[in-house]
């Protein structure tokens, strides 16, 4: 499974979104589920799924699916 697909699944599960939701265009606070609590739930789910520890600045900067994807790539995470 590709990194994008895995991250898509994390977003759907962590934010409790319907399957098939276009998560690739989601932004922080762009939907009701991605509020501050949803953000921390998402961060924890990303850390668990990809076995990474995000720095505070990364948590703050993670403002969209695309940013999260690039952040993981920058950490050396792949498929």
C-alpha positions as CSV (number, residue, x, y, z in Angstrom):
1,X,0.0,0.0,0.0
2,X,1.4,3.4,-0.9
3,X,2.1,6.1,1.6
4,X,-0.7,8.2,0.2
5,X,-3.2,5.4,0.6
6,X,-2.0,4.6,4.2
7,X,-2.3,8.3,5.2
8,X,-5.7,8.5,3.5
9,X,-6.8,5.6,5.7
10,X,-5.4,7.3,8.9
11,X,-7.4,10.5,8.1
12,X,-10.6,8.6,7.5
13,X,-10.3,6.5,10.6
14,X,-9.0,9.2,13.0
15,X,-11.5,11.9,11.9
16,X,-14.3,9.3,11.6
17,X,-15.0,10.2,8.0
18,X,-17.2,8.2,5.6
19,X,-15.2,5.9,3.3
20,X,-14.5,7.6,0.0
21,X,-14.2,11.1,1.5
22,X,-11.8,13.2,-0.5
23,X,-9.2,13.7,2.2
24,X,-6.5,14.9,-0.1
25,X,-8.2,18.4,-0.1
26,X,-8.9,18.6,3.6
27,X,-7.5,21.4,5.7
28,X,-7.3,22.0,9.4
29,X,-10.7,23.4,10.6
30,X,-12.0,23.0,7.1
31,X,-14.4,20.4,8.3
32,X,-16.2,20.0,11.7
33,X,-14.3,16.8,12.5
34,X,-10.8,18.4,12.2
35,X,-11.0,20.8,15.1
36,X,-8.3,21.0,17.8
37,X,-9.3,17.7,19.4
38,X,-9.5,16.0,16.0
39,X,-6.1,17.4,15.2
40,X,-4.5,15.7,18.3
41,X,-6.3,12.5,17.5
42,X,-5.0,12.6,14.0
43,X,-1.5,13.3,15.1
44,X,-1.6,10.3,17.5
45,X,-2.9,8.1,14.7
46,X,-0.2,9.2,12.3
47,X,2.5,8.6,14.9
48,X,1.1,5.1,15.6
49,X,0.6,4.1,12.0
50,X,4.0,5.3,10.7
51,X,6.1,4.8,13.9
52,X,7.3,8.4,14.0
53,X,7.5,11.0,16.8
54,X,6.4,14.4,15.5
55,X,8.0,17.6,16.9
56,X,5.8,20.3,18.3
57,X,6.4,22.5,15.3
58,X,5.4,19.7,12.9
59,X,2.2,19.2,14.8
60,X,1.4,22.9,14.6
61,X,2.3,23.1,10.9
62,X,0.2,20.1,9.9
63,X,-2.5,22.1,8.3
64,X,-3.7,19.8,5.5
65,X,-3.4,16.3,4.1
66,X,-0.9,17.5,1.6
67,X,1.3,19.0,4.3
68,X,1.1,15.8,6.4
69,X,2.1,13.7,3.4
70,X,5.1,15.9,2.6
71,X,6.1,15.9,6.3
72,X,6.1,12.1,6.4
73,X,8.2,12.0,3.2
74,X,10.6,14.5,4.8
75,X,10.9,12.1,7.8
76,X,11.9,9.3,5.4
77,X,8.6,7.4,5.5
78,X,7.6,5.6,2.4
79,X,4.9,3.1,1.4
